[in-house]
């Protein structure tokens, strides 16, 4: 199953998109980083949105799965599209709602100042929900997965060396919520947190 993470930051100059593939190894979740895309400064949001939609519909990220019924109906093949997880600021979900209106399901994640994360359901079924996560939890979750050896970053991936260096530095940092980091870290933390914390029941 593929997951994509997208952050725009405070302006479009910091837009970053990552794609990971979740696998099970020895009954543990493992995440393989498939690609990193950093948009050039000044890239308009319409271009970024088109990239997200293109990735969502890309055949190499769509998995065909056989689904069996418990009431003896014939098994059928279904297409599992990548799960899109996008960051947003405060309560402004305008941009991810625009994607949802185009029938692209998006799970939204924003950082807020509380002790526990909470879920806010979106009005239309199967188009994603919004999650508000305490500051530092996204980074702590990502660093834990990295330390446990469950995040695979191969050398051919763009910015692989930079990412590995940053994660190693974060592993030695106590106050993660106060640490500066690149948009790559932010984008990667979204799908990893989602996979570690949210159980998705798919409706076929």
C-alpha positions as a Python dict, from the first residue, in 0.01 Angstrom:
ca = {
    (1, 'X'): (0, 0, 0),
    (2, 'X'): (133, 343, -98),
    (3, 'X'): (100, 664, 104),
    (4, 'X'): (192, 1017, 1),
    (5, 'X'): (272, 1309, 230),
    (6, 'X'): (243, 1673, 127),
    (7, 'X'): (336, 1995, 308),
    (8, 'X'): (310, 2351, 182),
    (9, 'X'): (450, 2525, 487),
    (10, 'X'): (376, 2894, 539),
    (11, 'X'): (429, 2965, 171),
    (12, 'X'): (450, 2767, -149),
    (13, 'X'): (830, 2795, -160),
    (14, 'X'): (859, 2511, 93),
    (15, 'X'): (621, 2266, -79),
    (16, 'X'): (746, 1907, -54),
    (17, 'X'): (588, 1578, -157),
    (18, 'X'): (702, 1229, -51),
    (19, 'X'): (579, 878, -132),
    (20, 'X'): (627, 574, 90),
    (21, 'X'): (526, 210, 60),
    (22, 'X'): (408, 29, 372),
    (23, 'X'): (506, -336, 409),
    (24, 'X'): (492, -595, 683),
    (25, 'X'): (817, -759, 791),
    (26, 'X'): (815, -999, 1085),
    (27, 'X'): (466, -872, 1172),
    (28, 'X'): (602, -516, 1202),
    (29, 'X'): (522, -221, 979),
    (30, 'X'): (811, -113, 761),
    (31, 'X'): (820, 195, 542),
    (32, 'X'): (1014, 219, 214),
    (33, 'X'): (1072, 570, 87),
    (34, 'X'): (987, 565, -285),
    (35, 'X'): (1035, 927, -392),
    (36, 'X'): (1083, 1288, -277),
    (37, 'X'): (969, 1588, -478),
    (38, 'X'): (1067, 1942, -375),
    (39, 'X'): (895, 2213, -576),
    (40, 'X'): (1101, 2508, -702),
    (41, 'X'): (1047, 2846, -531),
    (42, 'X'): (749, 3026, -673),
    (43, 'X'): (562, 2715, -789),
    (44, 'X'): (191, 2795, -805),
    (45, 'X'): (-55, 2587, -607),
    (46, 'X'): (-242, 2480, -923),
    (47, 'X'): (76, 2304, -1042),
    (48, 'X'): (123, 2139, -702),
    (49, 'X'): (-239, 2024, -699),
    (50, 'X'): (-202, 1879, -1051),
    (51, 'X'): (105, 1685, -932),
    (52, 'X'): (-89, 1535, -638),
    (53, 'X'): (-377, 1430, -865),
    (54, 'X'): (-136, 1282, -1122),
    (55, 'X'): (43, 1083, -852),
    (56, 'X'): (-288, 960, -708),
    (57, 'X'): (-388, 822, -1049),
    (58, 'X'): (-43, 686, -1142),
    (59, 'X'): (-71, 313, -1214),
    (60, 'X'): (260, 231, -1047),
    (61, 'X'): (114, 347, -714),
    (62, 'X'): (-219, 165, -755),
    (63, 'X'): (-242, -190, -619),
    (64, 'X'): (-494, -446, -747),
    (65, 'X'): (-620, -662, -465),
    (66, 'X'): (-851, -962, -455),
    (67, 'X'): (-1127, -920, -199),
    (68, 'X'): (-1312, -1226, -69),
    (69, 'X'): (-1661, -1215, 75),
    (70, 'X'): (-1772, -1408, 383),
    (71, 'X'): (-2120, -1473, 241),
    (72, 'X'): (-1993, -1694, -45),
    (73, 'X'): (-2023, -1431, -312),
    (74, 'X'): (-1752, -1445, -582),
    (75, 'X'): (-1424, -1274, -502),
    (76, 'X'): (-1362, -952, -688),
    (77, 'X'): (-1060, -745, -777),
    (78, 'X'): (-1045, -389, -642),
    (79, 'X'): (-802, -104, -704),
    (80, 'X'): (-630, 42, -399),
    (81, 'X'): (-523, 398, -468),
    (82, 'X'): (-247, 566, -264),
    (83, 'X'): (-360, 738, 53),
    (84, 'X'): (-293, 1112, 39),
    (85, 'X'): (-200, 1283, 368),
    (86, 'X'): (-159, 1661, 357),
    (87, 'X'): (-60, 1911, 622),
    (88, 'X'): (-262, 2225, 684),
    (89, 'X'): (-225, 2525, 914),
    (90, 'X'): (-465, 2605, 1199),
    (91, 'X'): (-815, 2520, 1085),
    (92, 'X'): (-773, 2630, 723),
    (93, 'X'): (-858, 2322, 515),
    (94, 'X'): (-941, 2518, 199),
    (95, 'X'): (-677, 2354, -19),
    (96, 'X'): (-735, 1996, 87),
    (97, 'X'): (-1111, 2049, 61),
    (98, 'X'): (-1054, 2160, -300),
    (99, 'X'): (-892, 1822, -370),
    (100, 'X'): (-1178, 1641, -197),
    (101, 'X'): (-1427, 1822, -419),
    (102, 'X'): (-1240, 1671, -714),
    (103, 'X'): (-1298, 1325, -560),
    (104, 'X'): (-940, 1288, -433),
    (105, 'X'): (-959, 1153, -75),
    (106, 'X'): (-724, 1347, 153),
    (107, 'X'): (-638, 1289, 518),
    (108, 'X'): (-551, 1629, 667),
    (109, 'X'): (-309, 1678, 958),
    (110, 'X'): (-245, 2000, 1152),
    (111, 'X'): (-28, 2065, 1459),
    (112, 'X'): (-204, 2209, 1764),
    (113, 'X'): (-129, 2275, 2133),
    (114, 'X'): (-297, 1990, 2318),
    (115, 'X'): (-176, 1673, 2486),
    (116, 'X'): (-365, 1421, 2270),
    (117, 'X'): (-445, 1410, 1902),
    (118, 'X'): (-806, 1434, 1795),
    (119, 'X'): (-1004, 1350, 1486),
    (120, 'X'): (-1248, 1575, 1302),
    (121, 'X'): (-1466, 1392, 1052),
    (122, 'X'): (-1513, 1536, 707),
    (123, 'X'): (-1872, 1557, 584),
    (124, 'X'): (-1851, 1315, 290),
    (125, 'X'): (-1773, 947, 349),
    (126, 'X'): (-1449, 809, 199),
    (127, 'X'): (-1297, 1151, 123),
    (128, 'X'): (-1074, 1159, 431),
    (129, 'X'): (-1082, 1326, 774),
    (130, 'X'): (-886, 1594, 959),
    (131, 'X'): (-653, 1521, 1249),
    (132, 'X'): (-506, 1766, 1501),
    (133, 'X'): (-178, 1638, 1645),
    (134, 'X'): (25, 1783, 1937),
    (135, 'X'): (347, 1964, 1848),
    (136, 'X'): (645, 1729, 1860),
    (137, 'X'): (441, 1408, 1828),
    (138, 'X'): (489, 1386, 1452),
    (139, 'X'): (866, 1415, 1490),
    (140, 'X'): (888, 1180, 1788),
    (141, 'X'): (691, 920, 1596),
    (142, 'X'): (917, 952, 1289),
    (143, 'X'): (1236, 938, 1495),
    (144, 'X'): (1114, 627, 1680),
    (145, 'X'): (1042, 446, 1351),
    (146, 'X'): (1387, 550, 1220),
    (147, 'X'): (1563, 431, 1537),
    (148, 'X'): (1382, 96, 1518),
    (149, 'X'): (1516, 42, 1166),
    (150, 'X'): (1168, 40, 1014),
    (151, 'X'): (1230, 329, 773),
    (152, 'X'): (1417, 224, 457),
    (153, 'X'): (1594, 505, 268),
    (154, 'X'): (1790, 379, -32),
    (155, 'X'): (2080, 577, -174),
    (156, 'X'): (1918, 644, -513),
    (157, 'X'): (1629, 837, -354),
    (158, 'X'): (1662, 1217, -405),
    (159, 'X'): (1798, 1394, -95),
    (160, 'X'): (1860, 1055, 73),
    (161, 'X'): (2187, 1169, 231),
    (162, 'X'): (2035, 1492, 361),
    (163, 'X'): (1733, 1308, 504),
    (164, 'X'): (1942, 1039, 678),
    (165, 'X'): (2166, 1308, 826),
    (166, 'X'): (1870, 1505, 960),
    (167, 'X'): (1705, 1199, 1112),
    (168, 'X'): (2031, 1100, 1281),
    (169, 'X'): (2059, 1452, 1425),
    (170, 'X'): (1697, 1445, 1544),
    (171, 'X'): (1765, 1111, 1715),
    (172, 'X'): (2013, 1292, 1939),
    (173, 'X'): (1783, 1587, 2011),
    (174, 'X'): (1573, 1602, 2327),
    (175, 'X'): (1335, 1891, 2249),
    (176, 'X'): (1204, 1789, 1909),
    (177, 'X'): (921, 2043, 1907),
    (178, 'X'): (1181, 2322, 1913),
    (179, 'X'): (1406, 2174, 1643),
    (180, 'X'): (1431, 2329, 1299),
    (181, 'X'): (1405, 2086, 1009),
    (182, 'X'): (1340, 2079, 636),
    (183, 'X'): (1009, 2030, 462),
    (184, 'X'): (1122, 1677, 374),
    (185, 'X'): (1109, 1578, 741),
    (186, 'X'): (767, 1740, 780),
    (187, 'X'): (627, 1572, 468),
    (188, 'X'): (764, 1229, 566),
    (189, 'X'): (635, 1255, 922),
    (190, 'X'): (272, 1282, 800),
    (191, 'X'): (221, 941, 631),
    (192, 'X'): (439, 763, 889),
    (193, 'X'): (232, 906, 1177),
    (194, 'X'): (-90, 820, 997),
    (195, 'X'): (17, 458, 936),
    (196, 'X'): (132, 416, 1296),
    (197, 'X'): (-179, 564, 1458),
    (198, 'X'): (-483, 535, 1232),
    (199, 'X'): (-657, 211, 1147),
    (200, 'X'): (-827, 248, 811),
    (201, 'X'): (-1130, 33, 730),
    (202, 'X'): (-1177, 46, 354),
    (203, 'X'): (-1519, 29, 195),
    (204, 'X'): (-1510, -148, -139),
}
